[in-house]
Amino acid sequence: MTLTQIQFFLETARCRNISTAAEHLYTTQPGLSRQLTSMEQELNMQLLLRNNKGIRLTPAGQVLQEEFQKLMELYVESIHKAQIASRGYSDTISIGILEGLKIDAFLPRILDFFNTSYPQAHISIRRLTFGKLILELRERQLDAAISLDVNFIGKKDLKLYDLMPYRAMYFVPAQHPLAEREQLVAADFRNVPLAIVETSDAAEGVEKVRQFFHRHGGFWPTFHFSSTMKDTLLWVESGSKCALLNDCVEITDSALVKAYPTEIPEKNYLQLACLEENTNQMLRVLTEFLFS
């Protein structure tokens, strides 16, 4: 049995008419009939019931139509993978995203690009903590990590791309006394415990926040440490703690908190990071799409 015979059978089964199928296949009706008959003889089973009104599939024909369709889909997918490999591409890319980040500004655009331009590519997307993002980049479990720029400070061998700017924001529970004010400055948090991810997971972030309040408020802040960004956001949204975060976090639009821009504009970026030595060509495709 040949691939051509399988294609002829599937088109005939779809059309339920020999003449129509022959037109679609750019062949003659007698030629198509000979191919189908040869196929039935080789398999030693009847696949089609022919009459003046068209054709019907036998039970065996129905089974083969379903199974051959799967086979053709696998065939097309295999050819596509081979074409990608011949160009030096891998068809898999793994992306880690910091937990607690809003994804609406970038992730739908990335997925739409791959679905449109590389529909056979397999994309893995996971939410991870600050520390896990770095660890899995190092261990090559991730091709790319999307996080706050502070996550990548001092990390060697990383190639960094500025994905989008973000602004530091004071976050205050809606029922907190500070939430009654129109504006807030760093000094307003002198005696206010601030929720933050613990040093073991985000040492650079903790130090940056500490220095921010010392520089702009004249004091060293009191921290309430949590193990993850997700927990930090929960402390704020539950009404228990304030925090210095940014306008990229998921609770920015929550009715349970009020977010205030800081009085000191700073250049901060949500970044995409990857190992400089990562040769995954799908990663190159992604970075060219986002940053070219």
N, C-alpha and C positions, 0 to 999 in steps of 0.2 A: 504494500500500500504506500502511495506517495503523499507528500504534503499537498500536492495539487489536487489529488483526489479528495483529501479531507476538506480542503477549501471549497471544492465543488459541491461536496455533500452538504456542508454547512450552509452554503448560500441557497441551495435547492430546498433544504429543510426550512430555511427562513422565509423564502418566497412562496413555498408550497405550489410552485408552478415551474415546469421545466423551461418553457419559453422565456419567462421573465428572468429566471436565474441565468440562462444562457446569455441574455442581453447584458446583464450586470457583470458577467465574467468575461465578456468579449470573446465568446466562443460560439460555435454552432449548436443547435439543439441536438442533432444526431451525435455530435462529438461529446457533448455533456452526457447524453444517455449512455453512450458506450463506456465512459469513465465510471458512471454510477453502477452499471451492470457488472463491470469488471471488479469493482470494489465488493459488490455483494457476493460474487462468485468466489473471490479470494477468502472472504470471511465465512462463506458457507451459511449465510443467513439473509433473509429478506429485510431490507431497511425501509423500502418505500412501496406504498400501494398506489398504483397508477390508475387513473380513470379519465374520462373525457373532461371532467370538471377541474382536474388538477391532481395533486398527490396528497397522500396522508402518510404519516410516519407509523411504522409498526412499533410495538413496544420496544423491540431491540433498537430501532432507529431513534426512538425518543431518548433512550439511554446514551447512545453514541453521540447524539446531538449535544447533550449536556456535557459529556465527558470530553468530546473533541473541542468544545468551546473553551473549556478550561485549558486544554492542551495548547490551543492557539494563543491564548492569553499568556501562558507561560513561555511560549515560543517568542512572542513579541517582546516580552519583558527580558528574556535572555539575550536577544539581539541588542536591545537597548543597553543592557549592562555591559555587553562586550564592546559596544561603540564607545561608551564612557571610559572603559578601561583602556581602549586603544588610544584615547586622547590623554591618558594619564590621570583620569579622574577616579576618585572613590565615590560611591553613591551613598555614603553615610556621613552624617555630620552630627556631632553631639554638642548641645549648647546648654550651659548652666546659667541660671538667672537667680540673682539674689532674692531670697524670700522677702516678701513684703513690698517689693517694687510693683508699681503699676506697669502693666505691659501694653496698654492700648496704644501707646505712641510709637511702638516699634515692632512688637511681635507679630501682629496681624500682617504688617507689610512684608516681613521676612517670610512668613508662611505662604502668603499669596504669591510671592516671587518664586519660591521653590515649586509650588503647586502648578504654576503656569509654565515656568521655564524648564524645570527638572522634575516632572511628575513622578518619576520612578525613584527619586531620591528618598532615602529613609532619614527622617529627622528625629533625633531624640532631644527632648526638652525637659529639664528638671529644675525644681526650686532647691537651692542649697544655701547654707550659711556662709558667712564671710570666709571662715577657715576652710570649709569643704570645697569652695570654689577654687582656692589656691591649690589645695592638696590634689584635687582631681585633675587640674591642669597639669601639675607636675607629674602625675602618674599616667597621663595621657588617657584618662577616662573621659575627659572633655576636650573638644577641639577649641571651644571658645567659651568665655565667661563674661556675662554682662552684669556689672555692678557699679557701685559708686567709686569714683576715682581714688578715694581714700583707701579702698580695699587693696589697691595695687602699689601703694607707696613703698619704695624700697625693695620691690620684688624684681630680682634680676631675670634676664633672659625672656622677658615678656615684651611682646609688641602690643602697644596700646593705641586704640582709636577712640576719638571723642565722638560718642554716639549722639548725645544731646545735652544741652546745658540744664542745670537744675539750680534752684535757689534754696539756701538754708532758711528754715522756718522754725519759729517757736510753736510748739503744739501744747495746747492747754485744754483739759477737759471742760466741757461746756458749763458745768456747775462750779468750776473753780473760781475763786474771787478774782483772779487775774483776767478771766474771760469777760468781765464787765468793762474792761478798758478798750479804747479804740486802737491804741498802739502799745507795743511793748518794746523794751530795750533790755540788754543783757543784765543790767543792774537790778531789774525787777525780780530776778531769780536767785538773789543772794541767799535766801533762806529756804529755797524750794528744792526738794530732792528731785533729781532728774533721772528718768529711766534711760538706760543705755545698755548696749550689748557688752558683755563682760570682756575684760582685757584679753583673756586667753584666746578669744575668737576674733577680736577686732582691736588690737592694741593701738594701731595707728589712729583709728577713729576715736578711741577714748582720749588719746593725747591731743588730738586736734580740737575736740570739744572742750577739754580742760583749758587749753591755751586760748581758745576763743573767749571764754568767760573771764579769764584772767586779764586778757588784753583789752577787752571792751567793757567789762563790768567791774574790774578791779578786785576780783575774788576768785578763789579756787572752789569750784562747785562740789556739791554733795551728790554722789551718784547712787542710784538704786540699780544694781546690776541684774541683768537677765541673761539667760544662756543663748538666746537667739533674737534676731530682729523681729520675728513673729511675736515673741513674748513681749518685747519692748513695746510694740504697737498695741498689744493687748492691754498692757498696764495703762497706757494713755487713754485708749478708747473706753476702758472700763471705768474711767473717772478717778483712778488712783494716783497717777503721776503725770508730771509735765515732761517735755523732752525737747531737745534741739534736733530736728530731723531735716526734711527737705520736701519740696513739692512733688517728688516722684513716688512717695510712699502711698500705700493703698488707703490709708485713713484720711488723706488730704481732703476728701469731699464728704467725710462722715459728719452726720448731724450731731454726733456725740462729742465732737471736739471743735475747737477754734484754732485756726492756723494763722500766724502773724509773720509777715516777712521780717527778717532781721534788719536792723538799721545799717548794717555794714554789708554792702554788696561785694561778693567775692566771686571769682571765676571758678565754678565747679562744674564737673561734667560726669554724666553717666558714661561709662566707658565699656568698650568691648576689648577683652584681652585674650591673647593666644600666645603659645610658645613660639619664639622666633624660629625654632627649628621644625615646627609642624609643617609637613609637606602635603597634607590633605588638600587636594585641589578643590574640593567643595568648599573648604574654608576660604580659599582664594576667591572663588566665585562669590561667596557671601560678602567678603570685605570689598570687593570691587563694586558689587551692587550697592552697598551702603555708603561707601566713602569715595567713589570715583566721581 
